[in-house]
Amino acid sequence: MLLHWQTQRWYRLAYLLALLTIAYNLLEGLVSVGFGLADESLTLFGFGLDSFIEMISGLGILAMVRRIWRHPESPTGRFEKTALQITGTGFYALVGILTATGFYN
């Protein structure tokens, strides 16, 4: 079994990695969507939308790590469930949008 200080260290690392993932995906999404619109590139635009969906997933993971870290016995929070449902729905919507746009082009 991990010692308390080791457990805290892993939770802190998971929390920081979730924050880094959110920030990176936000920046990647903004840049990709911007270039995709400027160059009229469906691939770059879709890549940017995918980054925003991954950012929402990262928010759900951040909430989960924070909840488990502070209250290990607590049930899954509403925010976590909603973020993960939005992520799943977002990926399906992205596939539909890109497929329809591909056929249109």
C-alpha atoms as an extended CHARMM CRD file, in Angstrom:
* protein
*
       105  EXT
         1         1  MET       CA              0.0000000000        0.0000000000        0.0000000000  PROA      1               0.0000000000
         2         2  LEU       CA              1.2490000000        3.4840000000       -0.8350000000  PROA      2               0.0000000000
         3         3  LEU       CA              2.1940000000        5.8060000000        1.9630000000  PROA      3               0.0000000000
         4         4  HSD       CA              0.0750000000        8.9200000000        2.3860000000  PROA      4               0.0000000000
         5         5  TRP       CA              2.7610000000       11.2650000000        1.0310000000  PROA      5               0.0000000000
         6         6  GLN       CA              3.2230000000        9.0320000000       -2.0340000000  PROA      6               0.0000000000
         7         7  THR       CA             -0.5040000000        9.0290000000       -2.6990000000  PROA      7               0.0000000000
         8         8  GLN       CA             -0.6260000000       12.8130000000       -2.4150000000  PROA      8               0.0000000000
         9         9  ARG       CA              2.2750000000       13.1060000000       -4.8280000000  PROA      9               0.0000000000
        10        10  TRP       CA              0.4920000000       10.9850000000       -7.4580000000  PROA      10              0.0000000000
        11        11  TYR       CA             -2.7520000000       12.9300000000       -7.0910000000  PROA      11              0.0000000000
        12        12  ARG       CA             -0.8470000000       16.2080000000       -7.4260000000  PROA      12              0.0000000000
        13        13  LEU       CA              0.8690000000       14.9050000000      -10.5650000000  PROA      13              0.0000000000
        14        14  ALA       CA             -2.4440000000       13.7130000000      -12.0590000000  PROA      14              0.0000000000
        15        15  TYR       CA             -4.0120000000       17.0960000000      -11.2920000000  PROA      15              0.0000000000
        16        16  LEU       CA             -1.1480000000       19.0020000000      -12.9300000000  PROA      16              0.0000000000
        17        17  LEU       CA             -1.1890000000       16.7290000000      -15.9890000000  PROA      17              0.0000000000
        18        18  ALA       CA             -4.9470000000       17.2740000000      -16.3630000000  PROA      18              0.0000000000
        19        19  LEU       CA             -4.4170000000       21.0570000000      -16.1970000000  PROA      19              0.0000000000
        20        20  LEU       CA             -1.6120000000       20.8290000000      -18.7560000000  PROA      20              0.0000000000
        21        21  THR       CA             -3.8000000000       18.7210000000      -21.0550000000  PROA      21              0.0000000000
        22        22  ILE       CA             -6.6480000000       21.2460000000      -20.8600000000  PROA      22              0.0000000000
        23        23  ALA       CA             -4.3560000000       24.2050000000      -21.5760000000  PROA      23              0.0000000000
        24        24  TYR       CA             -2.5860000000       22.4270000000      -24.4330000000  PROA      24              0.0000000000
        25        25  ASN       CA             -5.8180000000       21.3010000000      -26.0970000000  PROA      25              0.0000000000
        26        26  LEU       CA             -7.2750000000       24.7990000000      -25.8130000000  PROA      26              0.0000000000
        27        27  LEU       CA             -4.2260000000       26.3360000000      -27.4870000000  PROA      27              0.0000000000
        28        28  GLU       CA             -4.0630000000       23.5770000000      -30.1100000000  PROA      28              0.0000000000
        29        29  GLY       CA             -7.7690000000       24.0180000000      -30.8690000000  PROA      29              0.0000000000
        30        30  LEU       CA             -7.5450000000       27.7860000000      -31.2460000000  PROA      30              0.0000000000
        31        31  VAL       CA             -4.5150000000       27.5850000000      -33.5400000000  PROA      31              0.0000000000
        32        32  SER       CA             -5.9160000000       24.7370000000      -35.6570000000  PROA      32              0.0000000000
        33        33  VAL       CA             -9.3550000000       26.2730000000      -36.0810000000  PROA      33              0.0000000000
        34        34  GLY       CA             -7.7870000000       29.6390000000      -36.8820000000  PROA      34              0.0000000000
        35        35  PHE       CA             -5.4980000000       28.2180000000      -39.5610000000  PROA      35              0.0000000000
        36        36  GLY       CA             -8.2360000000       25.9170000000      -40.8010000000  PROA      36              0.0000000000
        37        37  LEU       CA            -10.5900000000       28.8460000000      -41.3690000000  PROA      37              0.0000000000
        38        38  ALA       CA             -7.8690000000       31.0310000000      -42.8840000000  PROA      38              0.0000000000
        39        39  ASP       CA             -6.7480000000       28.3170000000      -45.3260000000  PROA      39              0.0000000000
        40        40  GLU       CA            -10.2180000000       26.8310000000      -45.8060000000  PROA      40              0.0000000000
        41        41  SER       CA             -8.7890000000       23.5100000000      -44.6700000000  PROA      41              0.0000000000
        42        42  LEU       CA            -11.3990000000       21.0480000000      -43.4120000000  PROA      42              0.0000000000
        43        43  THR       CA             -8.6700000000       18.8440000000      -41.9540000000  PROA      43              0.0000000000
        44        44  LEU       CA             -7.1840000000       21.5790000000      -39.7780000000  PROA      44              0.0000000000
        45        45  PHE       CA            -10.6110000000       22.8280000000      -38.7640000000  PROA      45              0.0000000000
        46        46  GLY       CA            -11.7180000000       19.3110000000      -37.7560000000  PROA      46              0.0000000000
        47        47  PHE       CA             -8.4810000000       18.7690000000      -35.8700000000  PROA      47              0.0000000000
        48        48  GLY       CA             -9.1770000000       21.9590000000      -33.9210000000  PROA      48              0.0000000000
        49        49  LEU       CA            -12.7210000000       20.8570000000      -33.0680000000  PROA      49              0.0000000000
        50        50  ASP       CA            -11.3190000000       17.5340000000      -31.8960000000  PROA      50              0.0000000000
        51        51  SER       CA             -8.9640000000       19.4370000000      -29.5790000000  PROA      51              0.0000000000
        52        52  PHE       CA            -11.9020000000       21.2820000000      -28.0000000000  PROA      52              0.0000000000
        53        53  ILE       CA            -13.7070000000       17.9830000000      -27.4290000000  PROA      53              0.0000000000
        54        54  GLU       CA            -10.5820000000       16.5770000000      -25.7980000000  PROA      54              0.0000000000
        55        55  MET       CA            -10.4030000000       19.6950000000      -23.6320000000  PROA      55              0.0000000000
        56        56  ILE       CA            -13.9180000000       19.0140000000      -22.3290000000  PROA      56              0.0000000000
        57        57  SER       CA            -12.8450000000       15.4480000000      -21.5580000000  PROA      57              0.0000000000
        58        58  GLY       CA             -9.8540000000       16.8630000000      -19.6990000000  PROA      58              0.0000000000
        59        59  LEU       CA            -12.1870000000       19.0000000000      -17.5910000000  PROA      59              0.0000000000
        60        60  GLY       CA            -14.1200000000       15.8730000000      -16.6290000000  PROA      60              0.0000000000
        61        61  ILE       CA            -10.8840000000       14.1010000000      -15.7310000000  PROA      61              0.0000000000
        62        62  LEU       CA             -9.7370000000       17.1220000000      -13.7150000000  PROA      62              0.0000000000
        63        63  ALA       CA            -13.0020000000       17.0840000000      -11.7500000000  PROA      63              0.0000000000
        64        64  MET       CA            -12.6740000000       13.3340000000      -11.1800000000  PROA      64              0.0000000000
        65        65  VAL       CA             -9.0840000000       13.5500000000       -9.9120000000  PROA      65              0.0000000000
        66        66  ARG       CA             -9.9860000000       16.4330000000       -7.6270000000  PROA      66              0.0000000000
        67        67  ARG       CA            -13.0320000000       14.5960000000       -6.2260000000  PROA      67              0.0000000000
        68        68  ILE       CA            -11.1510000000       11.3470000000       -5.5950000000  PROA      68              0.0000000000
        69        69  TRP       CA             -8.1860000000       13.2090000000       -4.1150000000  PROA      69              0.0000000000
        70        70  ARG       CA            -10.3200000000       15.1170000000       -1.6180000000  PROA      70              0.0000000000
        71        71  HSD       CA            -13.1500000000       12.6290000000       -1.0150000000  PROA      71              0.0000000000
        72        72  PRO       CA            -12.0780000000        9.1160000000       -2.0950000000  PROA      72              0.0000000000
        73        73  GLU       CA            -15.3730000000        7.4790000000       -1.1020000000  PROA      73              0.0000000000
        74        74  SER       CA            -17.6620000000        9.9880000000       -2.8320000000  PROA      74              0.0000000000
        75        75  PRO       CA            -19.7720000000        8.9540000000       -5.8460000000  PROA      75              0.0000000000
        76        76  THR       CA            -19.1510000000       10.2210000000       -9.3580000000  PROA      76              0.0000000000
        77        77  GLY       CA            -20.1460000000       13.8600000000       -9.6200000000  PROA      77              0.0000000000
        78        78  ARG       CA            -22.7220000000       15.2860000000      -11.9970000000  PROA      78              0.0000000000
        79        79  PHE       CA            -20.1180000000       17.5240000000      -13.6580000000  PROA      79              0.0000000000
        80        80  GLU       CA            -17.8860000000       14.5150000000      -14.4070000000  PROA      80              0.0000000000
        81        81  LYS       CA            -20.7430000000       12.5710000000      -15.9740000000  PROA      81              0.0000000000
        82        82  THR       CA            -21.8910000000       15.5630000000      -18.0050000000  PROA      82              0.0000000000
        83        83  ALA       CA            -18.3620000000       16.3170000000      -19.2640000000  PROA      83              0.0000000000
        84        84  LEU       CA            -17.8580000000       12.7250000000      -20.3810000000  PROA      84              0.0000000000
        85        85  GLN       CA            -21.3010000000       12.6040000000      -22.0360000000  PROA      85              0.0000000000
        86        86  ILE       CA            -20.5310000000       15.8360000000      -23.9000000000  PROA      86              0.0000000000
        87        87  THR       CA            -17.2070000000       14.3130000000      -24.9750000000  PROA      87              0.0000000000
        88        88  GLY       CA            -18.8580000000       11.1930000000      -26.3830000000  PROA      88              0.0000000000
        89        89  THR       CA            -21.6150000000       13.1500000000      -28.0930000000  PROA      89              0.0000000000
        90        90  GLY       CA            -19.0750000000       15.6320000000      -29.4180000000  PROA      90              0.0000000000
        91        91  PHE       CA            -17.0090000000       12.9240000000      -31.0760000000  PROA      91              0.0000000000
        92        92  TYR       CA            -20.1070000000       11.4740000000      -32.7660000000  PROA      92              0.0000000000
        93        93  ALA       CA            -21.1700000000       14.9490000000      -33.9110000000  PROA      93              0.0000000000
        94        94  LEU       CA            -17.6630000000       15.6730000000      -35.2150000000  PROA      94              0.0000000000
        95        95  VAL       CA            -17.6950000000       12.4680000000      -37.2470000000  PROA      95              0.0000000000
        96        96  GLY       CA            -21.0920000000       13.3870000000      -38.6860000000  PROA      96              0.0000000000
        97        97  ILE       CA            -20.1040000000       16.9530000000      -39.5170000000  PROA      97              0.0000000000
        98        98  LEU       CA            -16.8060000000       15.9570000000      -41.1400000000  PROA      98              0.0000000000
        99        99  THR       CA            -18.4690000000       13.1620000000      -43.1020000000  PROA      99              0.0000000000
       100       100  ALA       CA            -21.2220000000       15.4510000000      -44.3740000000  PROA      100             0.0000000000
       101       101  THR       CA            -18.7120000000       18.1740000000      -45.2550000000  PROA      101             0.0000000000
       102       102  GLY       CA            -16.5110000000       15.6160000000      -47.0200000000  PROA      102             0.0000000000
       103       103  PHE       CA            -19.4310000000       14.4770000000      -49.1780000000  PROA      103             0.0000000000
       104       104  TYR       CA            -20.4050000000       18.0840000000      -49.8570000000  PROA      104             0.0000000000
       105       105  ASN       CA            -16.8900000000       18.9670000000      -50.9930000000  PROA      105             0.0000000000
